Amino acid sequence: MQLFVGFLLLNTFLLYNSLCGGVAVMSIDLGSEWMKIAIVKPGVPMEIVLNKESKRKTEVGVSLRNDEREFGSAAVGKGVRFPKLVYLYLQDLLGKKLNHPLVKLFQKRFPYYDLKEDPETGTVTFVHDADKSINYTPEELVAMILNHSRSLAEEYAQQPIDTCVITIPAYFTQAERKAVLYAAKLAGLKVSQLMDDNTAAALNYGVFRRNDINASTTYIMFYDMGAFSTKASIIAYQVVKVNGIQDPQLSVKGMGFDRTLGGLEMELRLRDLLVKLFNENKKTSKDVTENPRAMAKLLKEARRLKKVLSANVDHFAQIEGLIDEEDFRVKVTREQFEETCSDLWDRVAQPMRDALKSADLTMDSISQILLVGGGTRVPKVQEILLKESGKTDLGKSINADEAAALGASYQAAAVSNAFKVKTFHVKSGAVYPIEVDFDRYTTEEDGSTSVKHVKRTLFQRNNPYPQRKVITFNRFYNNFNFSVNYGALKYLHEEDQSMFEDLNISHVELSGVAEAHEKYANNKDTEAKGIKAHFRMDESGILNLESVESVHEGNKTVEENVTEEADEDSTLQKIKDGISNFFGGGSDSANDTKPDNADGSEKTETKSEGEEKKADKNSDDKKEAPKLDETPESSTKNVTKKLVKKSVKVKHSEPIGFFVTRFDHAVPASDHEKESLDKLKALADRDAFKLAREVALNKLESWIYDKRDRLFQTEYEEAMTEEESKVITAAINEASDWLDELEGEPAAEIYDEKRDALKKIARPWLARVKQRQDVVPLLQDMEGLFNYSLHFLSAVKMLPEDTQIYTPVEIETLTDLLNSTISWKNETMKEEEKLKPYDDPVLKPEDLRSKMIDLNREIQYLINKAKTAKPKTSEGKKKNETTTEADTTTVNGTTIEEPTTADEEKAADGTESPASEEESQEESPPTADTPDETQSRAEDSQQSTTEETITNENDKQEL
């Protein structure tokens, strides 16, 4: 029932803005091994995109060989034969330097890749060819894959798409997040947001269970074991009130992860087991581990074997021609697989424990554990999770493969201006603390200068984002610098801490501080309130320094009119106030004023974006609230106005210049970016050329094979003369030989020109056959129309004179048109029968259609007139009753059945002009039993055009 309600919600949640003209958005769940794509467009809420093989997920890989670029399964398939030219598992190389632990692990797992450092960015790059003239960075390769995902989405949606939400692991650092955005920029994609994959899956879960979320907080753990890593997130669901409106919200409360534990590591262990089993019985003297192609075959078989052993206790692994044409076949049991991975099982539950510790919760607080990712299908993993959690079962109510992609597509629609989506607040959590470091110089009494290194926390661990924060630097009167770094990471395991080669994110240099202070130095009424730096962690989890300002606060005297009211009770009130002050009961609020920070140190102000909007709204409400003067009716008031001077606080702000140097992810120079774009464009142009050529070649080959087959079909063979047969056969054979002898790769235009020349030669021959084929059903339609017309005329002529609604001219016109059409048809048929099959036909489809349209129009005119005709005699004197109703017209026992339309009601007075012939033809083409309802005379008053069916009660079987 919950899923049904969610499905109804999704089918009603999109109210498309008609001004946006068919806008569509997409999401890309970018994993290490697989990617899933989902789209949202008008009428299509959250749908997974099928690739060219009609599969719902696509391998993340790209192959580059001999000027050919392939993606997905085609690329992975080539990886067995050419492993060095196929690039896989790129996600964890983004934004990394050559000496990063994950890069070293990648080289250990895949030793056949040649990696080097990019001299401009300092990050890793692949050497593609032997002479080392072509290099590709992981960002460029990921950009190719992202662009391919967009082409799949556009082909599936049948419209262009350039806006997306991309899912990433929550543990991605600032550098890795920026690298993903840079790859998307190279691909020409507009990224609305980077979204944590577990958060996206949690959003998908919450959208379908919106009605189950209430004010009470519910905690659910999402455990995701993918190909490369394992993550556990604790999500809190509850209904919150924002700006007076209650909506559900999910927030990330805790996070645990293991960056190197995943399905790939299990497959590598299984591959090593296969190597061991092969070496025990091999006949060749070669070492299989030194053959990259053989190792690629073993890894592919290990991947298949892992999936099978998840459902079976044993299975045979088999590879033909593993090395030196030696086949390999061996039986592997699940027990062997689990023993091979025995040291990994101890790490399975650790992300779960870390997430609970991070959220400061116990397992008893978790209502459910939901499994995400392909690695969770391994029975041993589920067994460990059940034992660790103490639960009776594990939740499998969401699609482990598609949940993240669907949740991200919902978010893509939510942040787009083209869709109106039911609000579902999402609060991600910062995985790593971020702090600001700076040096404070202090002059001692002896004149010496001491330096104190100060750290101020900007974002704590698990702080929700998006969020803005302001840090204030007090007692700085000259230009100074500060750094933005990761905070203490002691809560991470030693292996995870090693992923941070440098904790420094960026260095900020300020300018114009002294000038800003000098501007107010001589103003005694102005007090310096420090230098304020405004930071924002955006929806993608990326920290940005938005602005820096110097703030001074001073007093300003203003005058305002004050209304004083004196009444009889004022004297008594003064006495009461005097007694109260005498005994110390007065207000001492004036003595409670304190500086921003009593010790003059720096402070951090925090305000979420939702709170900012709420505060703005509340302040507006306060400004607009009317003042009420409440005075007892019994008191007597004397109102006087007085001009009063008062002192108010005034804030003065001066912008401070700043320059940011990034250490975590160097922004590529414009020349470097242009080089990457040119490289990708050249590949895209080559792919487009290849695709156009293949399409043109397939069309030419299909035309040749089809027409060569028709040459021997009796119907087509008889439709051409002996001379035509020789010419067409020779042209087809010549084109076929040309294709066989063709060298090189000509452009698509060459194939199209060849096909157009063949079509020109064969056009008269094929047109004869086509016209005679089309005439057959049209003749049947015409016979039905003749039968219809004759019965209609018979019914009209049988009407008594006093109830006749048609004039003799109208009846004669229809009779003459019917007779002339029948005569034309019979005469033309006789001429057609005299022709040979290879002669051009005289009975043509377009002539038949034209004749039927003319006859149909005349009949429709008479039928429309019958609807609005008024009886000539009173109702009591009628002998033959003629009734006109909304849906039937009865004339002397003949019933004309017609549906009622709004236009018929308008035509009741018979004064409106007829519908145009073009509009009529678009609505309904003529059929055998249905005259064209849209044809009417130009001189006739407008009648609605509806389907006409005439049924004679005495001849139902014949009609």
N, C-alpha and C positions, 0 to 999 in steps of 0.2 A: 504493500500500500504506500509506503514511503517513497519507493522508487517511482510509482505511478504519479504521486503528487509532484515529485521533482520533475518528471517528464512534462506534466502539464505546465509547471512553472517555466520550464525552458521554452515551451512553445508559445508562451505568452509574454516572456520577459523582454522580447525585442520589439520595440515600437520604432519602426524605421523612419528616420527623418527624410521626408521626400525631397528636401533641398540638396541632399548629399549625393543623389544620382547613382545609386548602386554601389556604395562603398563596401568593401570587405576587408576584414583583418584576419591575421593568422597567428598561430603560436607554433614555436619550434621547441620540442623537448629534446635538447641536444645532449645526448649521453655519450659515453666513451665508445660504445660499440654500436648502439642503435639510436635512431632518432624517429620521433613520431611528430606528425604535423596535423594540426587541426585548424579549421577555418570557421569564421562566423560571417554570414552575409544575410541580407534580407531574405527571410523565409527558411534559413538554414542555421539553426542555433547549435553551435558546438558539434561539429562533425569531423571525424578523422578522415584525413586525405589518403586515398589509395594511390600507390605508386604505379609504375608502368606494368608491373607484374601483378597488379590488383592485390598487393599485400598492404597491411595496415601499419607496418613499420619498415624502415629502410636502414640498411647498414651504413654506418658512418665511415666512408672510405672513398678515396679517389685514386684512380690509376692514370698515369701519364706515360704513354709509350708510343713511339713512332707517330707523333703528331695526333694521336688519338687520346681523348680524355673520356673516361667512363666513371660512373658513380654506382653506389649501392652494391647489389649482388653481382653485377657484371664486373665491378672493380675487385671485389673480394675473390671472385672466381679466378681472375688473372693473378691474384696474389700467390696462388699455389705454384704457378710457373715462373712468375717474375716478381718475387717478394720484395725486391729492392725498389721497384717502380710503383708499388702500391702503398699508399700512406694510410695507416690505421692508428687508432688510439691517440688522437692528436690533442684531445681536450686538456690533458695534464701537462702539455708542453707549452701552453700559451703563457706568454710573459715570463718565461724562465731563462736563466742564464745557463751556459754550458756546464757549469760545475754544480748545478742544483741537484739535490738528492733524487728527485723524480726523473730528471734527465738521465742521470747515471743508471737508475733502475730501468728506464726505457732502453738504454743501450745494452744493458745486461740481458734483457728479455729478447731484444731484436738486434743482434749484433751485426746484421748485414746492412744496416743503415749507416751512411756516412754523415756525421753531424759536425758542424763547426759553428763558431761564434760570428754573429753579424757584427761587422766592425762599427756600424753606425748606431745600432740600438743596444748592442751588447747581449742580445738574446740569441737563442739557438736557431739554426737554420739547417735545412737539408741540402746536401750536395746531390744534384739529380743525375748528372751525366759524368762520364769517365774523365773528360777533360776539365771538369769543375767550372764550366762556363755558365751553367744554369743552376740557380739555387732557388729554393722555395722556403719561405718561413712558415711556421705553423699557422700564423694569422692569415697568410695568403691561401693556404690549403683549406682552412676552415671557412674562409670567405667563399671559396669555390663550392663547398658543400652547402653553405647557407643559400647561395644563389640557386643551386640546384633544387633545394627545398622550396624556394619561392616559385620556380618554374613548375614544380609538381602541384603546388597549391593553386597557381593561376590556371593551369590546365584543368584541374578538377573543378574549380569555381567558375571557369569560363569568363574570367574578367581579371584585370590587372590588380595586383596586391603589392604594396610596398611598406606596410606598417605591421609590426609584429611585436610579440612578447617572447623572449627567449628564456628558457629555464636553465639554471646552473646549479651546481652544488652549493649548499649554504656555507661551506667552509672556504669558498673562494676568497682570496685576499683582494685588497684594493687593486693590485697589479693585474691579477687574473681577470677581474671584472672589467677593467679598462681594456685589456687585450681582446676580450669578447666583443666589446663595443667597437673597437677598431676594426676587427674582422667583419662585423656587420656593416660598418661604414664602407669598407672596400667592396662589399657585395651590393652596395646601393640600397640597403635596407634601413628604414627608420624604426629604431627600437624604442617603443613606448616605455618599456621597463624590462629590466632583468629580474627574474623571479626565482626564488629558491624552489628547487624541484619538490621537496617535501611540502612546502607551503602551498604550492600549486595543487598537489594531490589533496591536501587538506581542504582547499577551497572547493574543489570538485565534490568532495565528500559532503561538505556543509551545504552547498547549493541544493543538493538533492534531499537534504534533511532539514531544510530551513524551518519548518514548522515544529521540529523537535527541540529547537534551541530556545532557551528561556533565560531569565535573569540569573538563574543558578549556573555557576561555572562547571563545565564538564571537561575533563582532561582526557585526551586520546593520544596515544603514542603511534607515530608512523615510523615503521622500521623498513628501511630501504637498502637492499643489498643489490648493487648493480654490477657491471662488469669490472670496474676499476676500484670502487670504494664502497664503504658501508656507512650509513647515516641513520641516526635515530633522533626524531624531533618530538617534543611534547607540545601539543597544541591545545589551547584553552578556547572553548566555545561559550559564548554568552551573548545575551541581548544587552546592548548599551544604548544610552540616549545621547544623541549628538544634535545640538541646536533644537532640542525639543522633540526630535523624531527618534523613535526606537527602531533599531535595525540590528541584525546579528553581526557578530564580530569574531574573528579568529585572531589569536595572538600567539606568537612563538614564545614559550616559557623556558625551554631548555633544549640543548643540542649536544649530541655526542657523535663522534665519527672516527673512522679508521680509513685513512686515505689510500692504503695499499691492500686492503682486504676486499676481495670481490670475486666474481665468477671467473675472471681471467686467471687469477692466481691458482684457482682450483684446476682450470684447464691446463695450465702449464705443468702443474704437478702430475696430472693425468698423462700429459704428453711425455714427461720424463719416465713415467711408468711404462708407457708403450715402447720407449727407446730401450729400456732395460729388458723388456720381454723380447724385443726383436734381436737384441745383441746375444741373448741366450741361445738362439737357434738360427742365427743368420749364416748364409753361405758365402757372402761376399767378404772380402778383407777390408773394405772401406769403412770408415767411421761415419755413421749416419749423422752424427751431430755436427760434422763439418760440411755437410751439404745443405745449404739454405732451402733448396726446393724440397728436399726430403723432410726437413724439419717443419716446413710450412704445411706439408701434407699431413704430418703427424698431429700438428696443432688443430687442423681442420677436423680430423677424425676424433681427436680428444674432445672438441667442442660438441660434436654430435653425440659422442658416447656419454658425456655428462648429462645431456638432456634425457637420453634413453634410460640411464641408470637412476634417474629421479623417479621413474615409474616402474622400473623392473629391477630385480635383484641381480641379474647378470645379463651380459650381451656380448656378441662377438664384434671385435674391431677388425676391420679388413681394409687393406689398401693395395691396389694393383700397381705393380711396378714402382715400389717405394724407392729402391735404389738399385742400379745395375739390372733393371727389369726383374728384380726379385719381388714376388708378392709377399704380403704380410697378412696373416689371419691368426687371431688369438682371442681367447675367451677372457673377459674381464668381469669381476663380480663387484657388487656395491661395497662389499666388505673391504676389498682391495683398495677401492677408491677412497673410502673413509680412512683407512689406515695410512694411505699416502698423504692425506691432508690433515693428519692427526694434530700437528702443531698449529693449524689454523683454527681448530674448533674452540680453543681457549680464548680466542680473540672475538668470537661471534657475539657474545653477550656484553662485551665491554662498552660499546657505544650506548647500549641501553642503560647501563649503570651511570655512565657519564652524563647522559641526558637527565636522569633523575637527580643527580647531584647538582647539576647546573640549575635545574628548576626548583631545587630545595623541596622535593616531593618524595614520597615513597610509592612503591608499587601499588599499595592499597588505594591510592588516590586516582590511579589510572583505571578508567572504566573499560577500556578496550585497547588492544594492540592490533593495528592494521598493517598488513604486509604489502610492500611495494617493491618492484624490481624482480628481474628474473632469477637472481640468486636465491631468493627466499623459497623457491620451489624445491630446493635440495632438501630431502627428508631430514638429514642430520641437523641442518640449520633450524628447522622448525622444532625438532626435538629439544635442542638446546634452549631455544627461546621459551618454549613451554615450561621447561624445568626452571629456568631463571626467573620467569615472571610469576610462577605459581598459578597461572590462569588455567582454566579447564580447556580453553580453545583459543585459537588465534583468528582474528578477523580477516576474512577474505571477501568482504562485501563490495570492494571496489576493484576495478580492473587494474591489475598490477602493472600492466604495460602502458595503459592509455590515460590513467587518472591525471598525471601531471600535465599532459598536453591539453586535456579537456579543461582542467582548471585554469591553465594559462590563457586559453582562448576566451574563457569567461572574463578574465581580467583584461584582456586586450579589448573586448567590447566595452567593458566598464570605463576604461580610460579614453576610449575613442569618443569623439563628438558626434559620430554618426549613429550611435545606438543609445537607447535609454534602457538601462539595466536595473533590476532590483538591487538596491544597495546592500553590499556585504563588505563590511570593513575588514581590511587585512593589515595586520601589524607584524611585520617581520622583526627579528631580533638580531642585534649585532653579535657576531660570534667572538670577535676579538675586541678587547678594550683599546681605546685610542686616547692618547694624552698629548698635551702641549708642553714642551720643554723650552726653558729659556734661562739666561744668566742675569742675575741682579747684582749690579755693582753698588757697593756701599762705601762711603768715605768715613773712616774711623776718626776718633778724636786726635790721634797723632798725625793725621793727614794721609795715612796710607789707605789704599783702596783694597777692599776685600770682594771676592766674587762668590756668590752663592748660586748653586744650580737648583732651579725650582722646577717642579713637575706639577702640572694640574691636569686632572682627569677630565677629558672632554666627553667621551662616550664610554660608559661602563659596559661590561659584558652583559648581554641580553637586553640592552637598552632598545626600546622599540624604534623603528624608523618607518617612514620618513619623519624627520624631526630636525628642528633648528636649535642651535645652541649659541650662546654669546659668552665669550670669555673676556674679562676686563683686566687690563694691565694698569695698575696704579703706580704713580710716582715715576713715570717714564716721560722725560721732557726732551729727549733727543731720539734720533733714529735708532732703532734696535732690531734685532732679528729673533726669530723663534722657530722651533722645529715641531713638526707633527709626527709622532711616532706611535708604534704599537705599545701598549702598556705591558704590564707583567703577564707572562704567559706560563706561569708555573703550574697552572691547572691542566695544561696540556701534557700528554705523554712525551717522553724524550724523543721518540721518533717524529712526532708531530712538531715539536719545537725546532727540530733540525731543518724543517721546511723553510724557516725564516732565516735566511742568510744575513739579512740586514733589517733591523726593526724600524729604521727611518723611512718614513713615507714621503715627506717633503720638507723643504726649508723655505721660510718666508722672510723676505727682506722688506722692511717698512721704510718709507721715505716721506718727508714733509711733516714729521712729528714736531720738530722745533718750530717751524713756521706756524703751525696750528696753535701752539702754546703762546707764541709771541703776540698773536693777534689779540689775545685777551689778558696779556701780562699786566697791562697798566689799568685794568679795570678791577678796582678793589671789591666790587660787588659780585664778581664772577669767581667761581670755584671750579678747579679742574676735577672732573669725575673719571679720568682715566681714558685709556685707549681701548676701544671695544672692537673685537674681531668677531664677525658674524659667520658661523659655519652652518652648513646644512648637509645632512646625510639624506640623499634623495631616495626615490622609490627603488632604485637599483642597488642601494647599499653603498654608493660611492660618496665619499666625503669631499665637499667642495668649500673653499673659502670664498664667500660671496662678496663681502665688503669689509672695510676697516674704517673706523671713524674716531675722531677725537671729540670727546664730549665735555662741555663746560656747562655749569649751571649757575645762573645768577638771579638776582631779584629785580623785579620791575614794578614800578608804582603805576597803578591804573586808577582811574576814577570811574565810579559807577553810582547811579541813582539808587538810593535805598529808601524804601517806604517804611515809615515808623508808624505804629498804631498804639495809641495810648487809650486806656479805658479805666474804668473805676477800680478794676482789680490790680492795676499796675503798682500802686503804692504798697499794697499788702504783699505783693510778690517781691518787691525790693527788700522789704523787711525780712521776709523768709530767706532770701538769698544772702543777706548780710549775716544773719544768725548762722546759716550753714557754713559760710566761709570762715566765720569766727572760730567755729569748732573743728575746722580742717576737713570739711566735707566737700570742698570744691574739686573741680577737675584739674589734674596736673599734666594733661596731655602735652603741653608745651615743653615740659622737661623730658618727655620720652623720645624726642627726636634724636636719631643716631645716624652716623655716616653710613655709607654703603657697606663698608667693612670696618668694624671698629679698630682692627689692627692695621688697616691700610693695605692688606694683602689683596691678591687677585681673587676674583670670584667668577663663578660660572652660572649663567642664567639659562634655564631650560624651559622650552615651551614647545609642545607638539603642535603640528599644523592644525589639527582639529581644535586644540585649545585656543589657538590664535583666532580662528574664525569665530569660535564661541565668544571669546573676549570682545572681539570687535562688535559682534552682534549685541552683547550685553551693554557695551558702552554706548552704542547707538540708541538702545532702548532707554538708557538713563538720560541721554541728551534730549530725547523726545518726550520724556515723561512730564506731564503737566504738574505744576505746583498747586497744591490745594491750600487755601487759607481757611482754616477751621476756627471759627470764633463762636462762642456760645451766644445764642440769640439774646440772652438777658443782659450781656455786657454792652456798655456804651463806648464806641470807638471814636477817637480823634485821629484822622489820617493826615500825616505830613510827609513830604518828600524832601530828601536831604542828599547832597552830593558828598560822597565819602571817598577818600583816598585809601587804597589798600595795596599791600605788597604781595606779588605772586611770583612763583618760581618759573623761570624760563630756561628751556634747554637750548643750547647752541651746539650744533654738530658741524664738524669740518671733515670732509673725506680725506683719508690717508692713502697714499699710493702704496702698492705692494707688488712684489715680484716673487713668483713661486717657482722653485726648482724641484722637480719631481725625481725621486731616487728609485721608487718602486717600479715605475713603468715610464720609461723615457718616451715622450711624444715624438714619433718619427718626424723628421724634417719634411718639408713640403716636397723636396726633390725625391726623397726616399718614398714618400707616399705616391707621388706621380709615377715613379718607376713601377711600383706594385700595381697601380691601376692600369698602366699600359700593358703590363704583363698579363693581367687578368683579361683585359679587353681583347688582346691578341688571341688568347685561348678561346674566348667566347665567340669571336668572329670566325675562327676556324671551325668551331662546333656548329655555328649557324650555317656556314658554307657546306659543311659535310651533311648536315641534316637536309638542307634544301636539295643538295645533289641526290641524296638517297631517295627522297620523296619523288623527285622528277624521274629518276631511274625506275623506281617501282611502278610509277604511272605508265611509263613507256613500255616496260616489260609486260605489265598487265594488259595493256591495249593490244599488243602484238599477240600474246597467247590467246586472248579472248576472240579476236577477229580471225585468227588462223583456225580456231575451232569452229567458228560459224561458217567458214567457207565450205565445210562438209555437212552442214545441216540443210535438209531439203528445202525448208522455207527460205533460207537465205541464198542457197545455191540457185534456186529458180528465179530469184529476184534480180539477177544481173545477167547482162549479155555476155557472150563469149569474150568479146574484147575487154569488157570491164573486168571479167574474171582474170584475164591475163595480166592486166595492169595492176589490179589490187594485189594479186598473189605475188607478182614480182616486187612490188613496193614493200610488202611485208617481209619477204625473204631477204631483200636487200637490207632492211633495217635490222633484222635479226643477225645477219652476218656482220653488220657494222658494230653491233654490241659485242659480238664474240671477239672481234679483232681489235677492239678499242684498247688503246694504251693511255695510261695516265688517268687523271681525274678531271674531266671537263666540267665546266660550270653547269648549274642546273638549267640555265637558259638554252644550252645546246640540246639537252634532252627534250625540253619543251618545244623547241623549234622542230625537232624531228617528229615528235608526236603530232604537232599541228599540221605538218605537211601530210602525214598519213591520214589524219582525220578529213582533210580537204579532199583527198582522192576518194575516200570511201563514203563521204557524206551522202551523195545521191542514192547509192545502193542501200545504205542503212536507213535513209529517210523513207524509202518505199515500204520497207518491211514495217517500220514503226508506224507509219500512217495507216496501213491496212490492219495492223494489230489494234490500234486505238479506235478504229471505226466500229469494230464488232460490238463492244459494250455500248457505244453511243447509239447504234441502230436499235438496240434493245430498249434503251431509254426513250428513243423517239416513238417506238411502237407503243410503249406504255402511255406516253403523252397523247398520242392520237386516240387511244382508247378512252382516256380520261376526258378529252375534249368532246368526243362524240356523245358520251353519256351526259355531259354537262349541257350540250346543245339540245339533246333530247328532253332533258328536264325543263329547260327554259321554254321550249316551244309548246310544251304541254300545259303551260300556265294559262288559265282563263283570261279572257281579254280584260275583264274588270280588275284583275289583280296583277296584270303584267307590268313589271317595273322596267323592262328594257324596251328601247325604241327599235323599230325595224332596222334602222341604220346600224345600230350596235350589233344586232343579231346577224345581219347580213355581212358586216365587216368580219366577224369571227368566222362565219361560214366560209367566206371567200378565202380568208387567210389559211384556214384549215385545209381546204381543198387544194389551194395552190401549193402548200407545203407537201401534201401527200403526192401531188403530181410531180413536183420537183424531185422528191425522193425516189419515186418509181422510175422516172426517166433517167435520173443519174445512175441508179442501180443497173439499169439496162446497159448504159454506156460503160459502166465499170466491168460488167460481165464480159464485154467484148474484148477487153484489154488482156494482154499477156502479163504474167507476174513481173517481168522486167520492165513493163511500161509504167510511166508515172501515173498514179491513181488520179481519177477525176473526182471521186467521192472522198473528200478530205474532212478530217475531224473538226477543223475550225468552221467549215461551212455548216456542218451538222449542229454545232453548238449555237451558231448565230441564228439558224432557223428555229431552234427550240426556244431560244430566248425571246424571239419575236412573238411566237405563239403563246408562250407563258405570260408575257406582258399583257396580251389582250384578255386572256382568261382572268388574270388577277384583277384587271380593271372592272370586269363584270361582277366578280365575287365581292369586291369591296363595295360596289354600288348596292348589292343585295343587303349588306349589313346595315346600311343607313336609310334604306328606302322606307317610306311611310305607306301604310295601306290606303287604298283609294276609297274603300267602303268601311262602314262601321264594323266593329268586331262581331256584332250579332248577326250581320247579314252575310258574312263571309261563307263561301261554299268550300273553297280550297284555302285552308288557313296557312298564312305565311308568317312565321315568327322569326324575329331577329334577337338572339340572345348573346350573352357575352362570349359563349364558346361554340354555338351552333347556328347554322342558317338552314331552315327547312323550306324547301320549295316543292310543293306538290308531291310530297312523299319522299323527296330526295334530301338527305341530310348532308350539309356541308359542315364538317367539324373543324373548328378553328380555335386555337388558344387566344385568350384575351390579353391584350397588351395595353400599356398606358396610352400609346398613340391612337388606338381604336376609340378610346373614350374621348380624346381630343377631336377625332374626326366625326363625331356623332352629328354635328350640324353640316358636314360635307362642305366646309368652307376652306380647308387648308390645302396647300399645294402639295403635289405628289413628291415622294422621295426620289432622289436622283438615281439614275441607272447605275452609276459607279458604286454608290453606297450600297445599293441593293445587291449587286453582284458579290460584294465583299462579304455580306452576311450569310448568304446561303446559295450555293450553286444549284442549278436545276437537276432534278433526279427523275427517274421514271414515274414514280407515283407521287411526286411532289412538285407542282409547278413552282417556278421561281417567284417566291413571295414578294420579292423586292421590286419587281418590274411593274410599272404603272404608266399610264399615258401622261404626257406633259400637261394636257388640258384638263385632266381629271383632278378633282379635289383630293387633297392628301389623305391617304388612308394608311393605317399601319400595315406593315407587311408581315404576315404570319404564315406558318405552314398550312397548306390547304390539303385536306383529304376528303375526297368525295366518295361516298359509299351508297350505292343503290341497294335498298333493303331487299329487293327481289333478286338481285344479281351479285350477292356478296362473294360467292365462290368464284365467279368468273373474274371479278375485279381483283 
